[in-house]
């Protein structure tokens, strides 16, 4: 079973912070930047603790968690402030992969069966601080939870009682101690301040764990470098693509050392022919490229890297190095990703820069009730068209419906990224 590193984010007084050291020291941090940082630097999951109090503060925390889930590229677990079934629902609807119920809170164990059956056992975890909390509820936890989060070093005692995966939350900051803990049969995942500091290199820690035979989630190539077909200088070209939208960003060269360094660190590392040395993309600009996948072509002589690009890929400041068109023929771009986003962008532009006579602006001016009425009407038209044997009619009606749906999305601040992320999560 693969073992995971799970950094923590904490929500305190309605804002997200990250914990450092052996004590809970709260340091302000940008939600998107923190969650993306962890995602790009080797985190396998994220764990969010909500320390808010009161309904108003709790609502702000849910908004924080939504932002974290939106920007995170790994699954997010959420713990704290779960008192009712509705709280579990809010966390899962915010984008969390699992909600963690505190076994020490009155009522949480009582609702365990209900939330497990309603939302799925795989979306429910239980937080335990002592064996005295676990043992009275053992049968319910084993049947209706998918994992156990331990807040104390009782993993060996717990391992003797449960077959569920154990996440050990610990404050040990020494990398050697972290590896020793993860190497134990009783620990499936490590969380806590020990892996949450932004100065902790999780990719390095994973590499060390793999060397010690601990099964961790690291980048390994299915083809060895010796099977690659390099040029006379021992180099191979690497085409780099944005993993989110498939945009081609750049091309650079790799040798054996840069290839192996890329796999080890998770950051794209190349070989500079002019400087005769390795270079890490973003080392001076901060525009790092974090590996999401790598592929090789049919001749084993060209690599394709799909990356999470920070900032611009090109030294000119352009997102892509391929920003100059040489020749172009007239053609319709029917790529669904492009078409949906292009139409949505036009709708947003109408909202921000109204145009006289625009039907889109007419809908925005009339407000949400008019937009909802049109969405309902177009939905009905689809149902009627679907009963018609002519397939052309339903094509037009679906197109009308999607347009009005995008107007609704723009009105309510929902983007295609939000929709595709939610679908991918499901």
N, C-alpha and C positions, 0 to 999 in steps of 0.2 A: 504494500500500500504506500503510495506517495505521501510524504510528509510535507506539511505546509508551514510557511512563515506568514504570520498575520499581524501586521502593524495595527496600532490603535489610534483612533481619533476620539477626542472627548468633546462633548457639547456642554458648555457651562454658561449659564445665563444667556441662553439663546444664541450662542455663537460657537463655532467649532475651533478647537485648539488641539495641540498635540502634546503628549506627555513625555517628559525627559527625566532621566535619572531614577533614583530609587524612591523618590517622593513624587506626588502628583504636583508637578510644577506646570502651570498653565501658560502657554506662550501663544500669542495670537498668530493665526495663519490663514491665508486665503484658502477657501474650501477647494476650489478647482485645482489650484496649484498643488496643495497638499495631497489630494487624492490622486492626481495625475503623477505627482512625484513618486508616490509609493508604487503605483501601477507600473511605472516605467523603470523602477529600480529594484525589481525582483519580488515584490509582494505577490503572494498567491491569492490572498483574500484581504479584506479590510474589516476591522471590528470597530463599531462606533458605540461609545457609551454615552447615553443621554443622562446628564446630571441636572436637568432642568427641574424646576418646581412650579406648580401652578399651571392652569390651563393656557394662559396667554404665552408664557415662556415655553410650554410644551409645543404649542403650535409653531413658534419660531424654530424650535428644534427640528420639528418635522420638515420645515422648509429647508433647514440646513442639510438634513439627511437627503432630501431630494436632490440638492445640488451636489452632494458627495456622490450619490449613485449615478447622477447624470455624467459626471466627469470621470468617474472611476472606470478603468478598463478591466477590473477583476470583480468578482462577486463581493457584496457587502453584507455583513451581518450586523444587526443592531440589538443592543442590550440596554436595559434601564428604562424606567418609567412605563413599564408595561403592567397595567392594572386590570384592563378589560379586554374582551375580545375585539372591541373597536380599535384598541391601541395596536394590536397585532395587525389588523387590517390596514391601518394607516401606514405602518412601517413597510408592509409588503407592497402596498400601492405606491409608496414613495420610491420603490425600486429595489428594496432590500431582497436578497436571496433567502434570508432566514431571519426570524425574530427569536430573540433569546429571552426566555422566561426565567425570572429569578425564583429558585425553589424556596428561598427564605421569605418571600412575600406572601402574606395571607391571600388565598384565592387563586394564585397562579397555578398551583398543582391541580386545583379543582376544575379549572377551565382548560387544562392540558388536552384532555380527550376531545373537547369540542373544537378547539382551534386546529388540532391535528387532523381531524376528520374533515373540517371545513376547508382548510387551506393546503393540506398535504403534510404528511409526516416529515418529508425532506425539507420543509420550510420552517420547522420548529426545532429549537435547541433549548437546553435547560442549563442555567447557571447554578453552580453548587459551590458553597464555601466550606462545607464540612461533611463528614460522613453522617452526622446526625441529621442533616438536612436531606441527604440522599436516601438513606435506608428506609425510612417510613414511606417514601413515595417511589421506591424502587420499581415496583411492577408497572406503575403508570408511566414512569419515565422511559423504561425499556420498551414499552409498547407504543408510546405516542411521540417520542422525541427521536431525532436523528443523530444528535451529538450532544456532548456534555462539555461545558466551559467550566474549568476549575479555577477558582480564585485563590487557591492555596496549594502548596506542594504536597497534595495527598494523592498524586497520580498512581502510585503503586498500590495503595489500598483500594482506590477506585477501579483500577485495572483488574483486580481480583473479583470484582463484583459485576462488571459490565462488559458487554461486547461492543458498546457504542464507541465511536471515535472520541478521543479525549483531546480537547484544546487546553493546554496549560498556559494560564496567564501568570507571568512571573516578571519580577523586576531585576533579575540578574543581568548586569550589563556587560559582563565579561564574555567575549565571543567563545572562549574555550568552554565556559560553563554552559552556554547556550547549546553548543554542539553536543556536550555530554548529555544534556537533558533530552535533546531531540533524538539522540541515539538509543534512548531507553525504549523498550517494548511497550511501556505504559504510556508513552506520549506520542500522539499522532500529529499534533500541530503545536507551534510555539507562538504565543502572543504576549503582549505587554510592553513595557518601556524598553525591554532588552532588544527589541527589534523595531522600535518605533522612532528612535532618534534619526534625524535626517543625516547624521554623520555615519550611520551604520550601513555598510555596503552589503546588502543582502545577496547580491549576485556573487560576491567574493565568498560570503558565508556558505552559499549553496555549493559553490565549487569545492570548498573545503569539506563540506558534508559528504558530497559525492565521492571524494577521494577516500573518505573513511568508510565508505560502503553504506551510507545512509541514503535511502531512496528519496530524492528530492526532485523538484520540477526544474530542470536546467535545460539549456539549449544544447542539443546533441545532433550532429549531422548524420543522416542515413547513408551518406556517401563520404568516404574518406578523401582528404585532399589529394592523396596519391592517385585517385581515380579521376581527378580533374585534368582537363587538357589545357595546359598553360602555354603561353608564348615563350619565346627564347629567353626572356628575362624572368620566367617563372611566375608570370602575372596572368590574371584572368579578369575580364571586365565584369563589373557589377552594375546592373541597372537598378535604380532605387525608385520605389513607388509608394505613394501615400496609401496606407492600409484602409483608410476610411472611404476615400472617393476614387481610388485607382489612378490618381493623377501621377504621371511620370515626373519625378523631381530632378533627377540628375544621373550621371554615370561617372563611376570612378573605378580605380584599379585595386585589386587585392592580391597579396601574396599569401603564402602559407601562414606566416606569423600574424598578419592582420586578420585573416579568416578565423584563426583560432582565438585571437584576442576578442573578436566580435562575439563569438559564441560564449566566451568566458565572462565578459562584462555586460553583454546585452546591448552595448552601444556600438553603432557602426564605426568600424576602424578600417582605414584604407592605407594603401602604399602610395607615397608621392614619388613619381618618377623624377621630378625636377630636384627635390630635396634628398632623394635616396633614403627616405625614412618613413616610418609609420606616422599616420596622423588620425586623430580621433575627430570625426565631424562634430563641430560645435565647441571644440576645446577652447578656442579664443572668442568666438561669437556668442556662445551659449545656445546655439541652434543645434542641439544634439538630435541624433536619430536613434530611436529605441526600436530594437528588432521585434517584429511581430511574427514574421515567417521568412524563410529563405528557400528558394527553389533553384534548380539547375536545368538548363535546356537539354534537348535530346542528344546533343553531341558532347555534353559535359564541359563546354568551353565558355559558357556565359551564365552568370548568376543573376537572379531576380530577388531583390530584398524588398519586402513590404514592411514599412516602418511607421512609427509614430513620430512625426516631424515637429520639432519645436521651432517656431519662427519660420524664417525663410531658408530654403535649401540652397539658393544661389547667392554667391558673394555680392551680386548687384543689389540684393535686397528683394528680388522677386521670389515668389513662393517656389517656382520651378525654374530650372536653368533653361528649359525649352519654352521661352516666352515670346520668341520672335517667329512669326509665320513667314515662310519662304514662298510657298504656293498654296492655293486653296481653291477648290471647286465648290460650286453651290450645291449644298446637300442639307437635308433635314437631319438634325440630331435627334434620334429616337431612343437614345439611351434613357431608360426610365429614371435613373438617378438624376440625370441632367434635366430632363423635361419637367419632372415634378418640382425640382428646386428652382428652375428658371421661372415657371409659372408662379410659384409661391413668392419669388423675389419681386415679380411685377406687381403682385397683389400688395405686398408690403410697401412697395414704392408708391402705389396709389394711396395707401393709408397715410403715409408720411408726407406725400406731395400730391394733394388732391388735384384732379384734372376735370375741368368742366365737361359735362356730358358723359362722364365715365359711369358705367353700370356698377362697377365695383365700388366707387365712391357713393353711389346711390344707396347701396346696401349698408355701407359703413355709417352713412348719415342717418338711416332709418333705425339702426341699432340692432342689438342682439336678438330681439323678438322677430324682426323681419328676416334676419339671417337664418334663424332656426326654422322659421316657417318655410323658407325656400329649400333648406336641407331636407325637411320632411316631405315637401312636394316632390322633389327630385328623387327621393328614395321610393316614393309611391310609383313614380314614372318608371323606375327600373323594374319594379315588380310587374307592372302591366306589360312592359316591353319584353320581359322574360317569357311571357305566355304567348308572345308573337313568334311564329316560326322564322321570321326574317331576322338574322343575326345582326344586321346593320343597325337596327333600331336600338338594341340594347347597348351597342357600342357608343352611340351618341348619348344615350341617357346616362350611362356610367360616366362619360366625360363631363357632362353637365353637373352630375352629382359631385364628382371629385373637385371641380372648380369651386362650387359652393361650399364644399367641405373645407377647402383651403382658405376661403374667406373666413369661415368660422375659426379655423386654426389661428389665422392672423389676428382676429378679433380677441381671442382668448390667450394669445401669446404662446401657442404650441407650435413647435417647429418639426420639420421632417426628421431631424436628428433625434428629437424626443420620441417620435413614433417608431423609427427604425431601431432605436436602442431598446425600447420596450418590447418590440417584437423579437429582437435578438435575445433578450433576457428570458422571454417565455420559451 
